[in-house]
Amino acid sequence: MVTSVATRFMPSKSLPRKKLDECRQLYLQGKSEHAKMNFVDAGRLFSKAVYMQEMLLGKYHQDTVKTYWRLGRAACLAKQERQAIEAFHRAMRMAETTFEESVIKSLLHDVEAVWGKAKELETGDENRCPTADRALESPMQDFERLLSLEKNADLACKNQEFISAIRSYEEALELLAKVAGCSDTLCGADIRVKQSTCYLKNHQQAEAAETLSTAYECYLRRLGGNHPATLGAAATLKTLRKNSFLNNEGGKWWTASLSSLGSNASPRSTSCENDDNF
């Protein structure tokens, strides 16, 4: 059984206690609003909490993963499908480095359960008909295929099959655009960062820089200039520039692309349950 986030906030002495307490309060307020079925308000609170967790605890910390999971549930039940997919996707991929396989499988099962609950709230009928079940299959199949494509690409990249990885990442982005309405999302940015690495290792420097720039702009717009994801993308872009990976023809675009590096944007504020273990 996974311990509740509320009881697991055990900060190290090096972390700012006041900020962690504020983050914990946001999380608890989100749970409270979720229990009242105020899913939009719950999503806003979880979104603020997870932003702080990424800054304070890191992207792959268990508490960060669980709050993304809560955010996905709230967004789904608020009929905010794009935000739900984004949060669930990040939770699933982060969970793979944080939780055991049995927990990951239960998370995937819960995705389907939450979408089913959202359908119940929409129809007002808890005895869902077979037609509703079939309607649920398509988003679930798309979501599972999205995860599968990204995992296949990760494996291909690990095996240094960079062209295959690039293609699989591109397929994942195309499917994400279908499922979430567009690929310009945080999970799309996460995929593009990995795709840019494959481009670079395949000696396609211009493609690497352009792909990473797209990811950077998404992070900057959604997370702000001081977020670790934004700073990491900015640092890599600057390294590419320093090493002169682009030819003269791309110089003007490259200079314009880098002109915004280091600028700040407001932290994202998105409104993107079943198991109280999370």
N, C-alpha and C positions, 0 to 999 in steps of 0.2 A: 504494500500500500504506500502511495506517495504522500508524504506529509504536506499539510496545508502551508501555503505561502505565508499566511498570517502567523504561523507558529515557527516558521523556519528563518525568519529574518534574524540572523546571527552575524552581524557585521564585524569585520576585523577592526582592530583599533586604528588602522590607517585610514579607514573610510569615515567621511563626515557623518556623525551620528544624527545631527539635525536633519540632513537631507534624507537619510535612510528612514527616519521616523516620518517625514513628510510623505515619502514614497509609500510607506506602509499604510498610512492613513488614506491615501488616495485609493489604494487597493481595497481596503476594508469598506470605504464609501462606495466603491464600484460594486462590491459584493452585495451591499445593502440595497442599492438601487436595482440590481439585478433581481434580488429576491422580491422586490416590489413590482417587478415586471416593467420597470422603467429602463428599457434596454438601450435607448439612445443615450440617456444620461450615464448609464453604466459604462457604455463604450467610451464615452469621452473621458471618464475617470480612469479606466484601464489604459487608455491611450497615453494619458499623462504619466501614469505610473510606469508603464513599460519604457517610455522615453527616458525617464530618470534611471530606471534599472540598467538600461544599456549603457548609460553614461557612468553609473556608479559601480555596477557589478559585472558588466560585460554582456555581450550578445548571447553567449552560450551558458550563462549561469542558469541553474534550475529555476530560480524564481522568475527570471526573465521569460523563460520558455512557458511557464505556467500562466503568467499574466497575458502573454500573447494568446494562449489558449482561451482564457476568459474573454479576451477582446474578440476573438473569433466567434465565440458563442453569442455574446451580446449583439454583435453586428449581424449575425445570421438571423437571430430572433427579431431584430429591428428591421429585417428585410433589406439590409445593406449588403448585398451579395458580394460586391467588389471588395469591400473592406474585410468581409468575413473570409473570403478566399485568400486575401493577402495575409491576414493574421494566422489562419490555419496553416498556410504554406510555410510561413516562417517558423511557426511552432513545430511542425513536423520535421523540417530540415535541421533545426537546432536540436531537437530531441534526439536525433540520431547520434549526436556526440555527447549527450548528457544522460539519457535514460537507457535502460535495458530494452532488449527487443520486445519482451512481453508488454512493456508499458507502451511502446511505440504502436504495437498492434491495437491495443485498447484505445489509443488516441485516434487512430484511423477509423475504428468502429464508431467512436463517439462523434466523428464528423457526420457520418450518416444519420446517427440518432438525432443530432441537433438540427440537421436539415429536415428530418421528419417532424420534429417538434415545431419547427417554423411553419411547415405545411399545415399542421394541426391548428395552430393559432390563426392561420390565414383562413382556413375553412370553418373553424369552430367545431370541428368534429374529430374526436380522438380516435374513432374507429375508421381509420383511413381505408379507402377503397383501393382495389388493385390498380386502377388507373393512376391514382396518386403515387402508388409505389413505383410504377413504371416511369412516371415523370421525374421521380427522385433519382432513378438509375443514371440518367444522362449526366447531370452535374457531378455525381459521384464517380462515374466512369472517367469523365474528363479530368477530375481532380487526381484520381489515381494514376491516370496516364501522364499527367503533368509531372508528378513525382517520379514516375518510372523513367521518363525521358531525361530528366535532370540527373537521376542516379546513373543512367547509362552513360551520359556525357561525362560525369565525374570519373567513372571507371575508365572510359576511353582516354581521358586526359591523364589519369594516373599511369596508364599503360603507354603513354606518349603517342597515342593515336589521335593527333591533334585535329586533323581534318574531319575525322568521324565525330570527335567531341564538338567541334564547331557546328556541324550540321545538326547534331542532337540538341544542342543548346538553342539553335535557331528554331527547330521544331517546337521546343518547349515554349519559346517566346511567342510563336504563332498560336499555339494552343492557349497560352495565357491570355492573349488578345481576344480569343473567342470566349473563354470562360469568364474573364474579368472585365471585358469590354475594351481593354487596351493593355499593352504590355509595359506602359510607363508607370509601373508600380514599384514598391519597394522590393517585392520578390523578383520583378523583372530586372531591377537594378542589380540585385544579388547575382542573378544568372549572367547578366552582361559582364560583371566583374570577372567571373570565371571564364567566360567566352573570350574576353580581351586577353587573358593570360595565355589561352591556347593560340590566339592569333599571334601574339608576341613570340611564343616558342616555335611557331611555324614560320617565323620570319616575315610576318605580314604586319609591319609596324604601323602603317597608316590605319589599317582596320582596327588594330589593337587600341590605338589612341582615340579613334572616333567612337568605338564601342564603350570604352572606359569613360569618355567625356559625357556620353549620354547617361551612364550610370551616375556619374558625379553630379550632374545637373539635377537628377531626380533626388539624390540624397540631400543636396543643398536645399532644394525646394521643400522637401518633406520633413527633413530632420534638422536642418540648420547647419551653419558653418562650423560649429564646435563639436558636432557629433563624431564619434570615432570612425563611422563608415565614411562620412564626408571627408574627414581629415586624411584617412587612408587613401581614398581615391585621388585626392588632391596631391598628396605626396608622390604617388606613383606617376601621375601625369607630369609633375615637375621633373621627376627623374628621367622620364622619357624625353622631355625637352632638353635636359642637360646633356644627355647622351646623343643628342642629335639624330634620333631615330627616323625623323621625317625628312623627306626630300624638300628641295626648295619650292616645288610647285605647291606643296601643302603648307608652306610657311605662313601665309597670310591667315589661313583658317586656324592654324595652330596658335598663332599669336592672339587672335580674337578669342579662341577657346580658353586660353589661359588667363585672359585679362580679368576674369571674375574670380579666380582662385584666391581663397583667403577671405572673400566677402562673406558676410553672415546673412542668414535668413532666419525667420522665426521658426521655432520648433513646430513640428506638425501638430495639428489638432484635428484628428479624424474621429468619426463615429462609425467606425467600420462596423441548460446547465443540468445539469444532470448529476454530475459526480462531484460531491463536495470535497473530494480529495484534492481538487485543484482550486 
